[in-house]
Amino acid sequence: MTAGPTCTSSRSSYTDLSDSSLSLRLRLGPGIVLPPTMSRRAPKGEYIETDTGNKVARRAVLVGTQNIMLGGKTVIQPEVMIRGDLSRTAPSSSSSSSGNASAPASNTAVAIGRYCFLARGALLRPPGRMYKGSFTYMPLRMGDHVFVGQGTVVQAATVGNHVQIGKACTIGEFAIVKDYVKILDGTVVPPNMVIPSFSVVAGQPARVVGEIPEGGHDEFELRDLYKTVGNNPQPPAS
């Protein structure tokens, strides 16, 4: 049995991630020891739990961790893969013309908000395209309270807040998923598709099949689900 590879980036590479990057430094196998400044206690159990509340499974695979940004209190289950190594290669000065001050830094490949849940076997992979005559990857941005189901592949440009993506889905390159969207199991979202807020989506290819009803927003909150996972899980709320 071999230990998972470790990351060799310097601590200064993790300033955007704060202490949440600590768990990403592993890639994430047995025998990994966190720097003492990164955690108040020795890692135990299946998950590394960070000071900002991220819970990262030891058997998750995060590549290019210096380009992955977590907002806090996010769960990353075993066998999840995040491709932070697929970062933007275009000159950073070109990004300043977009006028989007809220966008992640040009070297951020994957930015994930708070209270997100990546289920077992999910893959987050930044989208890529030709840009000024060469191929480059663009950031994948994910908001707060996003659930990504088991075995789902996400290559979207943007996933909004309070989004549920079922299992075995494919979210195509540069798709845009707005807030309060539910994507049913097995859905294939084509590249560049824009899914409006409060939509229920299904099919191959995906189409809008319904709307989120009034009063149906509570199911998008992931705080309770977050508490049920980790080395000291709590029972589900009744």
C-alpha positions as CSV (number, residue, x, y, z in Angstrom):
1,M,0.0,0.0,0.0
2,T,1.5,3.3,-1.1
3,A,0.9,6.7,0.4
4,G,-0.7,9.3,-1.8
5,P,1.6,11.9,-3.3
6,T,2.1,15.2,-1.5
7,C,2.1,18.7,-2.9
8,T,5.3,20.7,-2.8
9,S,4.1,24.2,-3.3
10,S,5.3,26.8,-0.8
11,R,3.1,28.1,2.0
12,S,2.9,31.5,0.3
13,S,1.1,29.9,-2.6
14,Y,-1.9,29.4,-0.3
15,T,-2.6,32.9,0.8
16,D,-5.9,33.1,-1.1
17,L,-7.0,29.8,0.5
18,S,-6.0,30.8,4.1
19,D,-5.9,27.7,6.3
20,S,-8.4,25.9,4.1
21,S,-5.5,25.1,1.8
22,L,-3.9,22.8,4.4
23,S,-6.1,19.9,3.5
24,L,-5.4,20.4,-0.2
25,R,-1.7,20.1,0.4
26,L,-2.2,16.4,0.8
27,R,-3.2,14.5,-2.2
28,L,-4.5,12.8,0.1
29,G,-3.2,9.5,1.4
30,P,-2.2,7.9,4.6
31,G,1.0,9.1,6.3
32,I,0.5,12.7,5.4
33,V,1.4,15.1,8.2
34,L,0.0,18.6,8.3
35,P,2.3,21.5,9.2
36,P,1.7,22.5,12.9
37,T,0.6,26.0,11.9
38,M,-2.1,24.6,9.7
39,S,-4.1,22.5,12.1
40,R,-4.6,22.4,15.9
41,R,-4.7,18.7,16.1
42,A,-3.3,15.6,14.4
43,P,-5.4,14.3,11.6
44,K,-7.6,11.4,12.5
45,G,-10.3,9.5,10.7
46,E,-11.4,9.6,7.1
47,Y,-11.4,13.4,6.8
48,I,-9.0,16.2,7.3
49,E,-10.9,19.0,9.0
50,T,-9.5,22.5,8.6
51,D,-9.7,25.5,10.9
52,T,-12.3,27.1,8.5
53,G,-14.4,24.0,8.6
54,N,-13.6,22.3,5.3
55,K,-13.8,18.5,5.5
56,V,-11.6,16.9,2.9
57,A,-11.4,13.2,2.6
58,R,-8.0,11.7,2.7
59,R,-8.8,9.7,-0.4
60,A,-9.9,12.7,-2.4
61,V,-7.5,13.8,-5.2
62,L,-6.8,17.5,-5.6
63,V,-4.3,18.5,-8.3
64,G,-2.7,21.9,-8.5
65,T,-3.8,22.9,-5.0
66,Q,-2.3,26.3,-5.2
67,N,-5.0,27.1,-7.8
68,I,-7.9,25.8,-5.8
69,M,-9.9,28.2,-3.5
70,L,-12.3,27.0,-0.9
71,G,-14.7,29.4,0.9
72,G,-15.1,27.3,4.0
73,K,-17.3,24.6,5.5
74,T,-17.2,22.5,2.3
75,V,-17.3,18.7,2.2
76,I,-15.1,16.9,-0.3
77,Q,-15.8,13.1,-0.2
78,P,-13.5,10.2,-1.1
79,E,-12.6,9.8,-4.8
80,V,-13.5,13.3,-5.7
81,M,-11.1,14.9,-8.1
82,I,-10.5,18.6,-8.5
83,R,-8.2,19.7,-11.4
84,G,-6.6,22.8,-10.1
85,D,-3.6,22.1,-12.4
86,L,-5.7,23.2,-15.4
87,S,-5.3,26.9,-14.7
88,R,-5.5,29.8,-17.0
89,T,-2.4,30.2,-19.2
90,A,-3.4,33.4,-21.0
91,P,-1.6,36.6,-19.9
92,S,-3.2,37.9,-16.7
93,S,-3.4,41.4,-18.0
94,S,-6.0,40.4,-20.5
95,S,-8.4,39.5,-17.7
96,S,-8.5,43.0,-16.4
97,S,-10.5,44.2,-19.4
98,S,-13.5,42.1,-18.4
99,G,-14.5,44.6,-15.7
100,N,-15.5,41.8,-13.3
101,A,-13.9,42.8,-10.0
102,S,-15.5,39.8,-8.2
103,A,-13.8,37.2,-10.4
104,P,-11.1,35.0,-8.9
105,A,-7.5,35.8,-9.6
106,S,-6.3,34.7,-13.1
107,N,-4.3,31.8,-11.6
108,T,-7.4,30.4,-9.8
109,A,-8.6,27.3,-11.6
110,V,-11.4,26.3,-9.3
111,A,-13.2,28.6,-6.8
112,I,-15.8,27.0,-4.4
113,G,-18.0,28.8,-2.0
114,R,-19.3,28.0,1.5
115,Y,-21.3,24.9,2.5
116,C,-20.7,23.1,-0.8
117,F,-20.8,19.3,-0.9
118,L,-18.9,17.2,-3.5
119,A,-20.2,13.6,-3.4
120,R,-18.0,10.6,-3.9
121,G,-16.5,10.3,-7.4
122,A,-17.4,13.8,-8.5
123,L,-15.0,15.6,-10.9
124,L,-14.5,19.4,-11.1
125,R,-12.6,20.4,-14.2
126,P,-12.2,23.9,-15.6
127,P,-13.4,24.5,-19.1
128,G,-11.0,25.2,-21.9
129,R,-11.0,27.1,-25.2
130,M,-8.9,28.7,-27.9
131,Y,-7.9,32.2,-26.9
132,K,-5.8,34.5,-29.0
133,G,-4.5,31.6,-31.1
134,S,-3.7,29.2,-28.2
135,F,-5.6,26.8,-26.0
136,T,-6.2,27.9,-22.4
137,Y,-8.3,27.0,-19.4
138,M,-10.7,29.4,-17.8
139,P,-11.8,29.4,-14.1
140,L,-14.7,27.2,-12.8
141,R,-16.6,29.3,-10.2
142,M,-19.0,27.7,-7.8
143,G,-21.2,29.6,-5.3
144,D,-22.5,28.8,-1.9
145,H,-24.7,25.8,-0.9
146,V,-24.0,23.7,-4.0
147,F,-24.4,20.0,-4.0
148,V,-22.6,17.9,-6.6
149,G,-23.9,14.3,-6.8
150,Q,-22.0,11.1,-7.0
151,G,-20.0,10.5,-10.2
152,T,-21.0,13.9,-11.7
153,V,-18.6,15.8,-14.0
154,V,-18.7,19.6,-13.8
155,Q,-16.9,21.7,-16.4
156,A,-19.1,24.8,-16.2
157,A,-18.0,28.4,-16.2
158,T,-20.3,29.3,-13.3
159,V,-22.5,27.5,-10.9
160,G,-24.6,29.8,-8.8
161,N,-25.8,29.7,-5.2
162,H,-28.2,27.1,-3.9
163,V,-27.8,24.6,-6.7
164,Q,-28.4,20.8,-6.5
165,I,-26.8,18.6,-9.2
166,G,-27.8,15.0,-9.1
167,K,-25.7,11.9,-9.6
168,A,-24.1,10.8,-12.9
169,C,-24.6,14.2,-14.5
170,T,-22.4,16.0,-17.0
171,I,-22.3,19.8,-16.9
172,G,-20.7,20.8,-20.2
173,E,-17.9,23.3,-20.8
174,F,-18.8,27.0,-20.2
175,A,-22.3,26.2,-19.1
176,I,-23.8,28.8,-16.7
177,V,-26.1,27.5,-13.9
178,K,-28.0,30.3,-12.2
179,D,-29.2,30.4,-8.5
180,Y,-31.7,27.9,-7.1
181,V,-31.5,25.3,-9.8
182,K,-32.1,21.6,-9.5
183,I,-30.5,19.3,-12.1
184,L,-31.9,15.7,-11.9
185,D,-29.9,12.5,-12.0
186,G,-28.3,11.6,-15.3
187,T,-28.8,14.9,-16.9
188,V,-26.4,16.0,-19.7
189,V,-26.1,19.8,-19.9
190,P,-24.6,20.8,-23.2
191,P,-21.6,23.2,-23.4
192,N,-22.5,26.9,-23.2
193,M,-26.1,26.2,-22.0
194,V,-27.5,28.9,-19.6
195,I,-29.9,27.5,-17.0
196,P,-32.2,30.2,-15.6
197,S,-32.8,30.6,-11.8
198,F,-35.5,28.5,-10.2
199,S,-35.4,25.9,-12.9
200,V,-35.7,22.1,-12.7
201,V,-33.6,20.5,-15.5
202,A,-33.5,17.0,-16.8
203,G,-32.7,15.0,-20.0
204,Q,-30.0,14.2,-22.5
205,P,-29.6,16.9,-23.7
206,A,-30.9,18.9,-20.8
207,R,-34.0,20.9,-20.9
208,V,-36.1,22.8,-18.4
209,V,-38.9,20.5,-17.1
210,G,-40.2,22.5,-14.2
211,E,-39.8,25.3,-11.7
212,I,-38.8,25.5,-8.1
213,P,-42.1,26.1,-6.2
214,E,-42.5,29.0,-3.7
215,G,-41.4,27.8,-0.3
216,G,-39.2,25.1,-1.8
217,H,-36.0,26.9,-1.2
218,D,-35.2,25.4,2.2
219,E,-34.1,22.1,0.6
220,F,-31.1,23.9,-1.0
221,E,-29.6,24.7,2.4
222,L,-26.7,22.4,3.1
223,R,-25.8,23.4,6.7
224,D,-27.5,20.3,8.2
225,L,-26.0,17.9,5.7
226,Y,-22.5,19.4,6.4
227,K,-22.9,18.4,10.1
228,T,-23.6,14.8,9.2
229,V,-20.2,14.3,7.6
230,G,-16.7,14.2,9.1
231,N,-14.8,12.5,11.9
232,N,-17.4,13.4,14.5
233,P,-20.7,13.5,12.5
234,Q,-24.0,14.5,14.0
235,P,-27.2,12.7,13.3
236,P,-29.5,14.2,10.6
237,A,-31.9,16.9,11.8
238,S,-35.4,15.6,12.3
